Amino acid sequence: MATNNKKRNTPRVLFSKPMTFRGDVDLPPGFNQIFDESRTTFELSKKVGYPMCDYITQAMLFYKLLINRYKHDVIITGRFGDFFTILQAIIPFGRKPYLLLEPEWMSNHPPGFKKNISLILHKLIARGADKIQVICEAETDNYSRYYEIDRDKFVWIPYSTNETEQFMDVGEKDYIFCGGRNQRDWKTFYHAVKDLDIDVRIVAPHGSIEEKYVSENMTLLGRLPRDEYFREMASAKLVVLSLEPNIMRYPGVITYVYSMRMGKCTIVNEPIGARSYIADGETGFIVDSNDSQALQNKIEQLLNDHDLRSRVGNNALRHAAKHFSLESYLKQLSDIAQSL
């Protein structure tokens, strides 16, 4: 009797390296990488600017998938593959099982034409993909409710990285680190740190923070090269993130995963999405959104308790090494490909 090659053997996976996949690591057996979304759009951005670089990247990946899908059993791509999932939804001939990674579904549209078009497009994407990654578990309910998509369509695959490994042994210095630019709550952060007797270093684009929310103990470093960014984070006594609440795609994940991978004690004031990554009091600390006093109290507690800070940082390091490494990430992709 003939065997089912897809189910019994390693599936042949047509793989496009997604935007957030940084670093070199061996791909699982059966994976055939045909595209690098981050590198392609970055190189194009220097020639044609944004958003044209994204459109061209999407078109290039579409063509690559179209001519290569027949040789493979499963397709896995990042967000630039979403247009191809629409093709699979509209023209199912030649359809392949599809895992769509890291979609940026962030905006709530007011009722009207734009929202209706958005709902139609996202439903088509979901119809053409078998599974869609969420970065935080709670995003499943957000997307399912807003776009009216079956929640079983979504799968939680944690953000993972190996980029920070070389910075794990950097010594601790006497300052607080805060980084990032999107959906940051600088007002709450300002009121939490302005009266503290410690330097606060912020890596964010100049002009991204209103001057009234910049205190005397804050130093704005602007944008930094990645190595300098990681070294600033790794050298901090604490990493603190103040994030806007009620966002469909929860912010700050990449930053606090970087922090945990370096064994830093981290405080996040976003109590919904962060619970997918941080066990409060064990691998980090979570406080309520918009509560500057609670944030200040937690910062002061940890600044004054080296043992607690060290213990939680070490717990974060071990937990993140096990669950948020590229090896763990690729194993999840391989397992999902096998199941599709």
Buried (B, 14 or more C-beta within 10 A) or exposed (E): EEEEEBEEEBBBBBBBBBBBBBEEEEBBEBBEEBBBBBEBBEEBBEEEEEEEBBBBBBEBBBEBBEEBBEEBBBBBBBBBBBBBBBBBBEEEEEBBBBBBBBBEBEEEEEEEEEBEEBBEBBBBBBBBBBBBBBBBBBBBEBBBEBBEBEEEBBBBBBBBBBBBBEBEEBEBEEBBBBBBEBBBBBBBBBBBBBEBEBBBBBBBEEEBBEEEBBBEBBEBBEEBEEEEBBBBBBBBBBBBBBBBBEBBBBBBBBBBBBBBBBBBBBBBBBBBBBBBBBBBEEBBBBBEBBBBEBBBEBBBEBBEEEEBBEEBBEBBBEBBBEBBBBEBBBEBBBEBBBBB
